[in-house]
Amino acid sequence: MEKQYYTIAELDKIGPLSRSSWFNAIRDGLIVARKAGRRTIVMREDYDRFLKSRPAIRPRAPSH
């Protein structure tokens, strides 16, 4: 069974952000988090949505 949620500690390990950057993203409304007791968790679909919302890096056209 696929994991349905991540704790902030797990997100810190899998990336792409650091622990403090995850909390900043939550504070800034970039990702939805929930409380489960004392833990802050992020649902898998919210994590995926956050990653997909990040800007894509496009290669520059070669300059001649």
Long-range contacts (C-beta under 8 A, 24 or more apart in sequence): 2-44, 3-44, 4-43, 4-44, 5-34, 5-36, 5-41, 5-42, 5-43, 5-44, 6-41, 6-42, 6-44, 6-47, 7-39, 7-40, 7-41, 8-39, 8-40, 8-41, 8-42, 11-42, 11-47, 16-51, 25-50
